[in-house]
Amino acid sequence: MPSAEFLEFQRKMAANPPPPPPGSLQELRDRIEASMGALPLAEGTSAEPVDAHGVGAVLCTRAGGDDDPWVLYFHGGGFRMCSAQSYRAHGSHLAAALRARVLVVDYRLAPEHPFPAAVTDVVTAYRWVLDQGVAPGRIVAGGDSAGGGLTASLLLAARRDGLPLPAGGILLSAWVDLTNSADSYTRHAETDKLFGRTSADEAAGLYLAGHDARDPIASPVFGDWTGMPPLLVLNGSIETLFDDSVRITETARAAGVDVTHSVYEGMPHVWQTSYPAFPEAVQAVEEMAAFVARVTG
């Protein structure tokens, strides 16, 4: 049963009058930047722009955290919207709560830059962190929705490219199957209005631009997960992407990967990014913090 605080949060969000539909994808991006990009940073943190071998990023750190492990964070937005700037406040909260140096990566977006541009950028950002002298055992990759999918893509691409693997991966409400064939799109169509099958099909079409959706680097659920580092998989019970989390968990576990999979009852898509607004978001971030401490310690 969702908490009273979550229900009140939902009530307040629903009370806000919906804005008029955007006239274009760029207008939608601009709205997100204006709202999310203006959110305040967590107390005691900073967020500074970084050039990661030509890939833009925002490095979020906490005071006194020079020796913290690193978290590469990949934002959601269906590969076509949001940015490191719009996620800087969330990155700062993660830096404080996870006691980590959080690098929010500004990977290129579709349709201007279709697959594999985003994957190329997250691999480049990972190489940059390694080139700072950070041991791979002190790095965790993570992200929400499309960013959760990019986290899994990074792990597969790093192995393909002969890079040392990071200490772990965090998949939050992850989109890891771009065939969009999961039954949960139908089962949860009425409970998840944020990312339905129509939106998923449209976003996948822009991102893939004709590329095979079953390519494991695009849809990591089809990959070989043998030898991969530990994973933390978190999803809500009412998400259309529910089955994506189940399938990546089953696929990785079958390959011998240490996977912690937690399902949060009554939680919608990417509820974790609302931290610290209600207890379920706090619990999810606390679970992330415990995972980072375990795999990097």
C-alpha positions in Angstrom: 0.0 0.0 0.0 1.5 3.4 -1.0 2.3 5.7 1.9 0.1 8.6 2.8 2.9 11.0 1.9 3.0 9.5 -1.6 -0.7 9.8 -2.0 -0.6 13.4 -0.9 2.3 14.1 -3.3 0.2 12.6 -6.2 -2.8 14.7 -5.1 -0.8 17.9 -5.2 0.7 17.0 -8.6 -2.8 16.2 -10.0 -4.1 19.5 -8.7 -1.8 21.5 -11.0 -3.5 22.4 -14.2 -1.9 20.6 -17.2 0.1 22.8 -19.5 -1.1 23.0 -23.2 0.4 20.3 -25.4 3.9 21.3 -26.7 4.1 22.4 -30.3 7.3 20.4 -30.9 9.8 18.1 -29.3 12.1 21.1 -28.8 9.4 23.0 -27.0 8.9 20.0 -24.6 12.7 19.9 -24.0 12.8 23.6 -23.3 9.9 23.2 -20.7 11.7 20.4 -18.9 15.0 22.4 -18.8 13.2 25.5 -17.4 11.4 23.5 -14.7 13.8 20.8 -13.7 17.0 22.8 -14.4 15.9 25.4 -11.9 15.5 23.0 -8.9 17.8 23.8 -6.0 20.8 21.6 -5.2 20.9 19.5 -2.1 22.5 21.3 0.9 26.2 20.9 1.1 26.7 19.9 -2.5 27.9 21.4 -5.7 27.3 20.7 -9.4 29.9 21.7 -12.0 30.1 21.3 -15.7 32.7 18.8 -17.0 34.1 18.0 -20.4 34.4 14.2 -20.4 36.5 13.7 -23.6 34.1 15.8 -25.6 31.0 14.6 -23.9 29.2 17.1 -21.7 28.4 16.2 -18.1 27.7 17.7 -14.7 29.8 16.5 -11.7 27.8 16.6 -8.5 29.8 16.3 -5.3 29.3 16.7 -1.6 31.5 18.7 0.8 34.3 16.5 2.1 33.6 13.8 -0.5 36.9 13.9 -2.4 37.5 10.2 -1.7 34.0 9.1 -2.5 33.3 6.4 -5.1 32.0 7.5 -8.5 28.5 7.0 -9.9 28.0 7.5 -13.6 24.3 8.5 -13.9 22.4 8.4 -17.1 19.1 10.4 -17.2 15.8 9.2 -18.5 13.6 10.8 -21.2 13.1 8.1 -23.9 16.5 8.9 -25.5 14.9 12.1 -26.8 14.6 14.6 -23.9 16.1 15.7 -20.6 19.7 16.5 -20.0 22.5 16.6 -17.4 21.3 20.2 -16.6 17.7 19.1 -15.9 19.0 16.3 -13.7 21.6 18.3 -11.8 19.5 18.7 -8.7 18.7 15.0 -8.6 22.4 14.3 -9.1 23.2 16.5 -6.1 20.7 14.6 -3.9 22.3 11.4 -5.0 25.8 12.7 -4.2 24.7 13.5 -0.7 22.7 10.3 -0.1 25.0 7.8 -1.8 28.1 9.6 -0.5 29.4 9.5 -4.1 30.8 11.7 -6.8 27.9 11.6 -9.3 28.7 12.3 -12.9 25.4 13.1 -14.8 26.2 12.4 -18.5 24.8 14.6 -21.2 24.6 12.0 -23.9 23.3 13.0 -27.4 19.6 12.7 -28.0 17.5 11.3 -30.8 16.2 11.9 -33.4 19.2 14.3 -34.2 21.6 11.6 -33.0 20.2 8.1 -33.3 21.6 4.9 -32.0 24.4 4.2 -31.2 25.3 7.9 -30.4 24.1 7.7 -26.8 25.9 4.5 -26.1 29.1 5.9 -27.7 28.8 8.9 -25.3 28.3 6.9 -22.1 31.3 4.7 -23.0 33.3 7.8 -23.7 32.3 9.3 -20.3 33.2 6.0 -18.6 36.6 6.1 -20.3 37.1 9.6 -19.0 36.5 8.6 -15.4 38.9 5.7 -15.8 41.4 8.2 -17.2 41.1 10.3 -14.1 42.9 7.4 -12.3 39.7 6.1 -10.7 39.8 2.3 -10.2 36.9 0.5 -11.9 36.1 -1.1 -8.6 35.2 2.4 -7.3 32.8 3.1 -10.1 29.1 2.3 -10.3 26.9 3.0 -13.4 23.2 3.8 -13.0 20.2 5.5 -14.5 16.5 5.6 -14.8 14.2 4.6 -17.6 16.1 5.0 -20.9 19.1 5.8 -18.7 18.7 2.5 -17.0 18.8 0.9 -20.4 22.0 2.8 -21.2 23.5 1.5 -17.9 23.0 -2.0 -19.1 24.2 -1.1 -22.6 27.4 0.4 -21.1 28.2 -2.8 -19.3 27.8 -4.9 -22.5 29.7 -2.3 -24.6 32.5 -2.0 -22.1 33.1 -5.7 -22.3 32.9 -5.6 -26.1 35.5 -2.9 -26.1 37.9 -4.6 -23.7 37.4 -2.1 -20.9 37.5 -3.1 -17.3 34.0 -3.4 -15.9 32.7 -1.1 -13.2 31.8 -2.4 -9.7 28.1 -2.6 -10.4 25.0 -1.3 -12.2 21.8 0.3 -11.0 18.7 -0.1 -13.2 15.8 2.2 -12.1 12.6 1.5 -13.9 14.8 0.5 -16.8 13.8 0.3 -20.5 15.9 -2.6 -21.7 13.8 -4.1 -24.4 13.1 -1.8 -27.3 10.9 -4.3 -29.1 8.3 -3.1 -26.7 6.7 -6.5 -26.7 6.2 -6.9 -23.0 2.7 -7.9 -21.7 3.0 -5.3 -18.9 2.4 -2.6 -21.5 -1.1 -4.0 -21.7 -1.5 -5.1 -18.1 -0.5 -1.7 -16.7 -1.9 0.6 -19.4 -4.3 2.1 -17.0 -1.9 2.6 -14.1 1.1 4.0 -16.0 0.2 7.0 -18.1 3.8 8.3 -18.2 5.2 5.8 -20.6 2.7 3.7 -22.5 3.2 1.6 -25.6 2.5 4.4 -28.0 5.2 6.6 -26.4 7.6 3.7 -26.3 7.1 2.8 -29.9 7.5 6.4 -31.0 10.7 6.9 -28.8 12.2 3.6 -30.0 11.5 4.5 -33.6 13.3 7.9 -33.2 16.2 6.3 -31.3 16.8 3.2 -33.5 16.1 4.9 -36.9 15.7 1.5 -38.5 18.3 -0.4 -36.5 17.4 -3.8 -35.2 15.7 -3.5 -31.9 17.1 -6.9 -30.9 20.7 -5.7 -31.0 21.9 -6.4 -27.4 23.6 -3.0 -27.2 20.2 -1.3 -27.9 18.1 -3.8 -26.0 20.4 -5.3 -23.3 17.8 -8.0 -22.3 19.0 -9.9 -25.4 22.7 -9.7 -24.3 25.1 -12.3 -22.9 25.4 -11.3 -19.2 28.0 -13.9 -18.3 30.7 -12.3 -16.0 28.9 -9.1 -15.4 29.2 -7.2 -12.1 26.4 -7.1 -9.5 23.1 -5.3 -10.4 20.5 -3.5 -8.4 17.1 -3.5 -10.2 14.3 -1.4 -8.8 10.8 -1.0 -10.4 7.3 -0.1 -9.4 4.5 -2.7 -9.3 2.3 -0.6 -11.6 4.8 0.3 -14.4 4.4 -0.6 -18.1 8.1 -1.4 -18.0 7.5 -3.9 -15.1 8.4 -6.9 -17.4 11.6 -5.3 -18.6 12.9 -5.3 -15.0 11.8 -8.9 -14.5 13.4 -10.1 -17.8 16.7 -8.4 -17.2 16.8 -9.8 -13.7 16.1 -13.3 -15.0 18.5 -13.1 -17.9 21.4 -11.8 -15.7 20.7 -14.3 -12.9 20.7 -17.2 -15.4 24.2 -16.1 -16.4 25.3 -16.2 -12.8 25.1 -12.4 -12.1 24.5 -11.2 -8.5 21.2 -9.4 -8.9 19.1 -7.6 -6.2 15.6 -7.0 -7.6 13.2 -4.9 -5.5 9.6 -4.2 -6.6 7.9 -1.2 -4.8 4.2 -1.7 -4.4 2.0 0.9 -6.0 5.0 3.0 -7.3 4.8 4.6 -10.8 7.5 4.9 -13.4 10.8 6.6 -12.1 9.3 7.4 -8.7 12.9 7.3 -7.4 13.7 10.6 -9.0 11.2 12.3 -6.7 13.6 11.8 -3.7 13.1 12.9 -1.0 9.5 13.8 -1.4 7.9 10.6 0.1 9.1 7.5 1.9 9.2 5.1 -1.0 11.6 7.4 -2.9 13.7 7.7 0.2 13.8 4.0 0.6 14.8 3.4 -3.0 17.7 5.9 -2.7 18.7 4.3 0.6 18.8 0.9 -1.2 21.0 2.5 -3.9 23.3 3.9 -1.2 23.7 0.5 0.4 24.4 -1.1 -2.9 27.1 1.4 -3.8 28.7 1.0 -0.4 28.7 -2.8 -0.8 30.1 -3.1 -4.3 32.7 -0.3 -4.0 33.8 -1.1 -0.5 
